[in-house]
Structure formats: structure tokens, C-alpha cells
């Protein structure tokens, strides 16, 4: 099974500053025949279900602000919030869908400094 | 508008059975995998399993296999998660979530239900 590990567990960033979350998979999630990384990112605010931000490691979901971006390939991935806004305070999760069992990272809490 | 509407809060005793539901609307129900994701209090997201309405293909996580069952009623566009004997450790929020169309296995989740809170306590 693929294990997803995020870092850090939490971070505090000033408003308008950059926030960077890392996600590492225990096996590559890059599928050779499609050249796609089977990696998604979600945002979850308290009391709400998760919300899809990014899929295929770097494709932004419709309606997601462009301050959110995803990068990386193989086993190492990054979610970047280019200019943190107050409404971005939340937990963020990566998820691999290369094969089942699907697996999420443990989550990263983003707060305002 | 795509919607996944889940059944309401449940409070049960250990050993009791339970079925919670997730009704899809606003899209072609039979062409999207639907999954269940558990979130224990103060914890992260755990995939439990997914089902494909088109052929009833069902996949479970190793930790959920044999502990729960996933089923569906295509006539009412509803997916179910069933426990035959609950434990206190099943206390959690349970989300259903839809995968995008055209996939042969579960992928990422583009729409989520509102969640069903299950509390198991004697």
C-alpha cells in the first residue's frame, strides 16, 4: 500500500505571505503510459466536508482561486498558497489515487501568524 | 447541480447494526464511482471503500474489509454503508464522495456529501 506523508503538520503564515505544504508518497504515483501524477489536494474547513483544490498534481479544480497551485512529480509534491488570505485557514490533505487502497496524507493545519 | 445528500445523525450502542445512506442527484449516477471516507474526532481522512454503480464493482480498504459493507440501489441513486455490529471505535463523521466520470477505478473526489455523524456509546 502507498503511504502519504505530509510536512509540516502545521504552519503559521502572515497574511499575504506564501504557504508551502509538502507531500511525499512511499511509491511513485506517476503512471508512465499517461505521464500523469495520480495526486490530489483538498482543503477542509472546520465543520465542512473536504473541497477538491488540485488533481493530477497540478490541475486546479474549477472555481479554485489561482493563488493555489500544485507541483511535483513521482514521489514529492507541493501545494503552494501564493498569498495567504484569512479564508485559507484550514486543514489541507493530499491523496494518491494511483491504485487502491486510496490514501490521504495525515493533514496540515494552516493558520495565520 | 450535483448533490450528494447523506442521512442524518445516528446515536447507537455497541453491537447494534446501522446503515447510513448517500443520495446522488444532478448527474448520471451510474457512471461515477462513489466512495466513503471516515474522519474520526479530531483526526484526518481515511478512505473506507468505493462502489461503481455501473457494474457494482466494490473496493475496500484493508482496514474496512469485513468490517463494513457498501451497497447501492441504482433505482433511487443511493449508496449505503452498513455495519452489522458497531463498536465504540466506529464513532466518526462519515462522508460520501463522488469520483469524476470515465475511470476504471476510484480516483479523486470532486463532490462530497455533507457528512453523517455516527456516535457509538453504551
Interface residues (C-beta under 8 A of the other chain):
Chain A: X1 X38 X40 X42 X44 X49 X50 X51 X52 X55 X61 X91 X93 X95 X97 X99 X100 X101 X102 X103 X104 X105 X106 X107
Chain B: X35 X37 X44 X45 X46 X47 X50 X59 X60 X61 X62 X95 X97 X105 X106 X107 X108 X109 X110 X112 X113 X114 X115
